[in-house]
Protein backbone atom coordinates (compact mmCIF):
# COMPACT_ATOMS: atom_id res chain seq x y z
CA UNK A 1 0.00 0.00 0.00
CA UNK A 2 2.82 2.39 0.88
CA UNK A 3 4.49 1.64 -2.51
CA UNK A 4 1.23 2.33 -4.38
CA UNK A 5 0.77 5.65 -2.56
CA UNK A 6 4.36 6.62 -3.43
CA UNK A 7 3.80 5.82 -7.10
CA UNK A 8 0.58 7.86 -7.13
CA UNK A 9 2.33 10.81 -5.48
CA UNK A 10 5.24 10.63 -7.96
CA UNK A 11 2.91 10.49 -10.97
CA UNK A 12 0.87 13.39 -9.59
CA UNK A 13 4.05 15.42 -9.04
CA UNK A 14 5.20 14.58 -12.57
CA UNK A 15 1.91 15.62 -14.18
CA UNK A 16 1.70 18.83 -12.17
CA UNK A 17 5.35 19.62 -12.93
CA UNK A 18 4.90 19.13 -16.66
CA UNK A 19 1.66 21.09 -16.77
CA UNK A 20 2.99 24.05 -14.83
CA UNK A 21 6.62 24.08 -15.96
CA UNK A 22 8.02 27.15 -17.59
CA UNK A 23 11.41 27.87 -19.09
CA UNK A 24 12.96 28.55 -15.66
CA UNK A 25 12.05 25.17 -14.22
CA UNK A 26 13.80 21.88 -14.78
CA UNK A 27 11.54 19.04 -15.87
CA UNK A 28 12.11 15.31 -15.32
CA UNK A 29 12.93 13.60 -18.63
CA UNK A 30 11.42 10.10 -18.70
CA UNK A 31 10.16 7.69 -21.32
CA UNK A 32 7.77 9.69 -23.52
CA UNK A 33 9.32 13.10 -22.81
CA UNK A 34 10.98 13.39 -26.22
CA UNK A 35 7.63 12.75 -27.90
CA UNK A 36 6.09 15.37 -25.61
CA UNK A 37 8.75 17.91 -26.68
CA UNK A 38 8.09 17.14 -30.35
CA UNK A 39 4.32 17.43 -29.93
CA UNK A 40 4.64 20.80 -28.15
CA UNK A 41 6.29 22.38 -31.19
CA UNK A 42 4.60 25.19 -32.99
CA UNK A 43 5.73 26.71 -36.27
CA UNK A 44 8.94 27.88 -34.60
CA UNK A 45 12.33 26.27 -35.24
CA UNK A 46 13.56 24.18 -32.31
CA UNK A 47 16.90 22.66 -31.33
CA UNK A 48 16.88 19.83 -28.80
CA UNK A 49 20.35 19.22 -27.41
CA UNK A 50 21.35 16.24 -25.27
CA UNK A 51 24.45 16.78 -23.13
CA UNK A 52 26.35 15.72 -20.05
CA UNK A 53 28.36 17.76 -17.56
CA UNK A 54 31.38 15.51 -18.17
CA UNK A 55 31.30 15.89 -21.98
CA UNK A 56 33.82 18.52 -23.13
CA UNK A 57 32.34 18.66 -26.64
CA UNK A 58 28.88 19.19 -25.14
CA UNK A 59 30.13 22.17 -23.15
CA UNK A 60 31.62 23.69 -26.31
CA UNK A 61 28.35 23.20 -28.17
CA UNK A 62 26.30 24.72 -25.36
CA UNK A 63 28.53 27.81 -25.53
CA UNK A 64 28.03 27.89 -29.31
CA UNK A 65 24.25 27.65 -28.87
CA UNK A 66 24.34 30.46 -26.30
CA UNK A 67 26.31 32.75 -28.62
CA UNK A 68 24.06 32.06 -31.59
CA UNK A 69 20.88 32.41 -29.52
CA UNK A 70 21.91 35.97 -28.65
CA UNK A 71 22.00 36.77 -32.39
CA UNK A 72 18.91 34.71 -33.31
CA UNK A 73 16.50 34.88 -30.33
CA UNK A 74 13.57 33.50 -32.35
CA UNK A 75 15.06 29.98 -32.24
CA UNK A 76 13.88 27.81 -29.37
CA UNK A 77 16.49 25.64 -27.66
CA UNK A 78 15.58 22.71 -25.42
CA UNK A 79 18.29 21.35 -23.14
CA UNK A 80 18.25 17.72 -22.01
CA UNK A 81 20.88 16.68 -19.49
CA UNK A 82 21.64 12.97 -19.75
CA UNK A 83 23.15 12.84 -16.26
CA UNK A 84 20.41 11.09 -14.30
CA UNK A 85 19.02 13.22 -11.52
CA UNK A 86 21.67 15.95 -11.89
CA UNK A 87 20.98 18.64 -9.30
CA UNK A 88 19.04 21.68 -10.50
CA UNK A 89 21.72 24.02 -9.16
CA UNK A 90 24.40 22.40 -11.31
CA UNK A 91 22.21 22.39 -14.44
CA UNK A 92 21.32 26.06 -13.96
CA UNK A 93 24.95 26.98 -13.26
CA UNK A 94 26.21 25.26 -16.43
CA UNK A 95 23.50 26.69 -18.67
CA UNK A 96 23.85 30.18 -17.20
CA UNK A 97 27.59 30.11 -17.88
CA UNK A 98 26.75 29.41 -21.53
CA UNK A 99 24.11 32.20 -21.78
CA UNK A 100 21.32 29.61 -21.87
CA UNK A 101 19.65 30.35 -18.55
CA UNK A 102 16.20 31.04 -20.04
CA UNK A 103 15.78 27.97 -22.22
CA UNK A 104 13.59 24.94 -21.61
CA UNK A 105 15.45 22.46 -19.37
CA UNK A 106 15.05 18.74 -18.78
CA UNK A 107 17.10 16.20 -16.78
CA UNK A 108 17.06 12.41 -17.22
CA UNK A 109 14.96 11.06 -14.36
CA UNK A 110 15.36 7.31 -14.73
CA UNK A 111 18.14 5.19 -13.26
CA UNK A 112 17.86 2.87 -16.28
CA UNK A 113 18.99 5.39 -18.92
CA UNK A 114 19.01 2.79 -21.69
CA UNK A 115 15.21 2.83 -21.53
CA UNK A 116 15.29 6.56 -22.35
CA UNK A 117 17.92 6.14 -25.07
CA UNK A 118 15.74 3.53 -26.78
CA UNK A 119 12.64 5.71 -26.47
CA UNK A 120 14.40 8.63 -28.18
CA UNK A 121 16.08 6.60 -30.93
CA UNK A 122 16.23 2.82 -31.08
CA UNK A 123 19.80 2.96 -32.42
CA UNK A 124 21.14 5.49 -29.88
CA UNK A 125 23.45 4.13 -27.17
CA UNK A 126 24.11 7.36 -25.31
CA UNK A 127 26.86 8.88 -27.47
CA UNK A 128 27.15 12.64 -27.02
CA UNK A 129 26.67 15.31 -28.05
CA UNK A 130 23.34 14.53 -29.73
CA UNK A 131 21.24 17.27 -31.26
CA UNK A 132 17.93 17.29 -33.08
CA UNK A 133 17.02 20.19 -35.34
CA UNK A 134 13.37 20.90 -36.16
CA UNK A 135 12.57 23.53 -38.78
CA UNK A 136 9.33 25.57 -38.93
CA UNK A 137 7.65 22.70 -40.81
CA UNK A 138 8.62 20.26 -38.02
CA UNK A 139 11.08 18.46 -40.28
CA UNK A 140 13.58 16.74 -37.99
CA UNK A 141 17.31 16.30 -38.60
CA UNK A 142 19.45 14.29 -36.17
CA UNK A 143 23.09 15.24 -35.60
CA UNK A 144 25.33 12.96 -33.56
CA UNK A 145 28.71 14.39 -32.65
CA UNK A 146 30.22 17.85 -32.66
CA UNK A 147 28.41 20.51 -34.67
CA UNK A 148 30.29 22.60 -37.21
CA UNK A 149 29.85 26.30 -36.34
CA UNK A 150 29.53 27.30 -40.00
CA UNK A 151 26.76 24.76 -40.66
CA UNK A 152 24.96 25.68 -37.46
CA UNK A 153 25.06 29.39 -38.34
CA UNK A 154 23.68 28.59 -41.80
CA UNK A 155 20.84 26.55 -40.23
CA UNK A 156 20.01 29.41 -37.84
CA UNK A 157 19.89 31.92 -40.73
CA UNK A 158 17.65 29.61 -42.79
CA UNK A 159 15.13 29.63 -39.95
CA UNK A 160 14.75 33.43 -40.03
C-alpha positions in Angstrom: 0.0 0.0 0.0 2.8 2.4 0.9 4.5 1.6 -2.5 1.2 2.3 -4.4 0.8 5.7 -2.6 4.4 6.6 -3.4 3.8 5.8 -7.1 0.6 7.9 -7.1 2.3 10.8 -5.5 5.2 10.6 -8.0 2.9 10.5 -11.0 0.9 13.4 -9.6 4.0 15.4 -9.0 5.2 14.6 -12.6 1.9 15.6 -14.2 1.7 18.8 -12.2 5.3 19.6 -12.9 4.9 19.1 -16.7 1.7 21.1 -16.8 3.0 24.1 -14.8 6.6 24.1 -16.0 8.0 27.1 -17.6 11.4 27.9 -19.1 13.0 28.5 -15.7 12.1 25.2 -14.2 13.8 21.9 -14.8 11.5 19.0 -15.9 12.1 15.3 -15.3 12.9 13.6 -18.6 11.4 10.1 -18.7 10.2 7.7 -21.3 7.8 9.7 -23.5 9.3 13.1 -22.8 11.0 13.4 -26.2 7.6 12.8 -27.9 6.1 15.4 -25.6 8.7 17.9 -26.7 8.1 17.1 -30.4 4.3 17.4 -29.9 4.6 20.8 -28.2 6.3 22.4 -31.2 4.6 25.2 -33.0 5.7 26.7 -36.3 8.9 27.9 -34.6 12.3 26.3 -35.2 13.6 24.2 -32.3 16.9 22.7 -31.3 16.9 19.8 -28.8 20.3 19.2 -27.4 21.4 16.2 -25.3 24.4 16.8 -23.1 26.4 15.7 -20.0 28.4 17.8 -17.6 31.4 15.5 -18.2 31.3 15.9 -22.0 33.8 18.5 -23.1 32.3 18.7 -26.6 28.9 19.2 -25.1 30.1 22.2 -23.1 31.6 23.7 -26.3 28.4 23.2 -28.2 26.3 24.7 -25.4 28.5 27.8 -25.5 28.0 27.9 -29.3 24.3 27.7 -28.9 24.3 30.5 -26.3 26.3 32.7 -28.6 24.1 32.1 -31.6 20.9 32.4 -29.5 21.9 36.0 -28.6 22.0 36.8 -32.4 18.9 34.7 -33.3 16.5 34.9 -30.3 13.6 33.5 -32.3 15.1 30.0 -32.2 13.9 27.8 -29.4 16.5 25.6 -27.7 15.6 22.7 -25.4 18.3 21.4 -23.1 18.2 17.7 -22.0 20.9 16.7 -19.5 21.6 13.0 -19.8 23.2 12.8 -16.3 20.4 11.1 -14.3 19.0 13.2 -11.5 21.7 15.9 -11.9 21.0 18.6 -9.3 19.0 21.7 -10.5 21.7 24.0 -9.2 24.4 22.4 -11.3 22.2 22.4 -14.4 21.3 26.1 -14.0 25.0 27.0 -13.3 26.2 25.3 -16.4 23.5 26.7 -18.7 23.9 30.2 -17.2 27.6 30.1 -17.9 26.8 29.4 -21.5 24.1 32.2 -21.8 21.3 29.6 -21.9 19.7 30.4 -18.6 16.2 31.0 -20.0 15.8 28.0 -22.2 13.6 24.9 -21.6 15.4 22.5 -19.4 15.1 18.7 -18.8 17.1 16.2 -16.8 17.1 12.4 -17.2 15.0 11.1 -14.4 15.4 7.3 -14.7 18.1 5.2 -13.3 17.9 2.9 -16.3 19.0 5.4 -18.9 19.0 2.8 -21.7 15.2 2.8 -21.5 15.3 6.6 -22.3 17.9 6.1 -25.1 15.7 3.5 -26.8 12.6 5.7 -26.5 14.4 8.6 -28.2 16.1 6.6 -30.9 16.2 2.8 -31.1 19.8 3.0 -32.4 21.1 5.5 -29.9 23.4 4.1 -27.2 24.1 7.4 -25.3 26.9 8.9 -27.5 27.1 12.6 -27.0 26.7 15.3 -28.1 23.3 14.5 -29.7 21.2 17.3 -31.3 17.9 17.3 -33.1 17.0 20.2 -35.3 13.4 20.9 -36.2 12.6 23.5 -38.8 9.3 25.6 -38.9 7.6 22.7 -40.8 8.6 20.3 -38.0 11.1 18.5 -40.3 13.6 16.7 -38.0 17.3 16.3 -38.6 19.5 14.3 -36.2 23.1 15.2 -35.6 25.3 13.0 -33.6 28.7 14.4 -32.7 30.2 17.8 -32.7 28.4 20.5 -34.7 30.3 22.6 -37.2 29.8 26.3 -36.3 29.5 27.3 -40.0 26.8 24.8 -40.7 25.0 25.7 -37.5 25.1 29.4 -38.3 23.7 28.6 -41.8 20.8 26.6 -40.2 20.0 29.4 -37.8 19.9 31.9 -40.7 17.7 29.6 -42.8 15.1 29.6 -40.0 14.7 33.4 -40.0 
